[in-house]
Amino acid sequence: MAGQDEQELLSRLFMVRHGESTCNSVHRIAGQRDAPLTFLGRIQAEKVAKGHRGRHFDRVYVSPLTRAYETANMIFGIDAPDADAPEVVIDERLMERDFGSYTLESKSILQRRHGIAEYERAMNADSPTMHGGETFQQLKDRVHAFYEEELLPALRRGEVVCVVSHKYVVELICRFILARPADESYDLRLPNSQMLQGDRIHSYVKNENKTMNMVYDWIVVNHPVVFCAGLAAGLLGNVAGLRLSTSPYLLLLLLVLASVITMCRIELENARTFVTDRGTLRSVALRYLALPIAFAALVHWWDAGGSSTAAITAVFLATPSSVVAMTVSRCLGGLIMPTFAQVLLSSLAATVSFSAVLGLTLHEDVAPAVAISAATSTGVVTAAYLLVRRLRERSPIRTAKYGERNGYVAVLLLTAFIVLVCLKLDLDGFADYAPTAVGIAVGLRLVAALLKRRRHVQTLDDYTAMTYPNVFVVVIIAALTGNGPLEQVAIWTLLPMFVLSFFDSWYARFLVVAPDDARWPAVLGLPAHRPARGRPASEDPREPSVPARS
Ligand SMILES: O=C(O)[C@@H](CO)OP(=O)(O)O
């Protein structure tokens, strides 16, 4: 085919990966499990429909899995076709690969368990770490057969064609078009609902840098290493006499930016379900209200003094969960939204518990401290939530893509925060404050391990939320109440808190729900059983509603 003819032919080809599915939203692999679209997934499909309204398509090829069919239906009105409706062909060869033992696993967990390179090999070729499912050759054969027998002939007939399918199928077709090795085993990072036009595929693929993408994933998966490198760099700078007095608002900004990036890819539209979850409400009431107030009452009864270790511990118990917890939950393979719910609810509860705890332990007017904590904690979380929701409404495809691709930026922003805080540390206070700081970081993990829900899909999120307190609020309260020891302990606590992220990364494996657990179908809206592979099209329950113009 001459170059120009090829360009002309490809300019009539469009390919789109379905909108966000329930599995995509929690960073898990659906493969041939029939994960439906999320609310965001539907908005994304609507956006594509809007962008291509008025464009004529002759033929649409659709994967039979619900997430692709729903997307195609929203873009092309398959169930209510008009006069200009394209011919619709549901083709089993466009199903996502059956990923065998990787199915319903968290991507971050798989990357940590097998290493990034091996994970990429498994997803984009073959690897002994993936058992069962389809081999890459089987996937390649069926997609190639579709490409040769259906797609190219339709394009050669001069038709304008759209393929609505899945990430690994569309990426494989891109490789066929560009005549690249099908198993070059790296991810092309195709985002949900991004419409690819055939003649622009070259620049899309060229922009993906294999090495850099693997580095970005490495940063997310190995965040404890990156955090600790930040700690080491900050401490070395401090010892070398580098003093950088960073404004607390810059530190706050770093935290907020990191959480905004994480929030870009979580299902905020569904927040009410998680925020009103009874288990979460109970756990927040116990952990952030009852426990700190009861502990502060004991401190008051002992009359230990406002800067005693016991009083400082009471303040930490009242401290809400930090927005950082969301980034950590994402890195560890949590569901993220339950962590967000705990961050939001605990920052609301903090107004009450801080008032009680500070009143009981410091014995002074704590109203300004409480007001500032409400503004910097509740206010920041709420503002970030509203901002990201608005972004997701306006640009649902770009915002989710941004959040998906930039998890590593969130980790790097937190690392910058760690470096700057370490430069502020008063190293002479090591003997006075470090033991209390270590005690608090370890103690909070013990409390989290005790209070997390047992054998629940949200156990990992419970643990993560309770483990990462919003130290920033404590620093502000300490400054406002003139409590020097409290401020120093707060800053020193960051060190063991991030060092212990190695422990959290190891411990997380006991807290996540296994992919074969019977609870996943309900959580992810999946049918209880896998659809039989190779099912004839006539057994597809949706078939009668597909306009049969072929
Ligand atoms: O199977 C899945 O979950 C992903 C692969 O990561 O593909 P898609 O979302 O496109 O179906």
The ligand as a Gaussian input file, in Angstrom:
#p B3LYP/6-31G(d) Opt

LIG

0 1
 O       -8.954000      -5.826000      31.849000
 C       -8.798000      -4.708000      32.351000
 O       -9.218000      -4.369000      33.442000
 C       -7.975000      -3.682000      31.601000
 C       -6.566000      -4.148000      31.572000
 O       -5.863000      -3.434000      32.520000
 O       -8.447000      -3.524000      30.314000
 P       -9.806000      -2.765000      30.022000
 O      -10.114000      -1.915000      31.196000
 O       -9.548000      -1.964000      28.793000
 O      -10.851000      -3.814000      29.794000

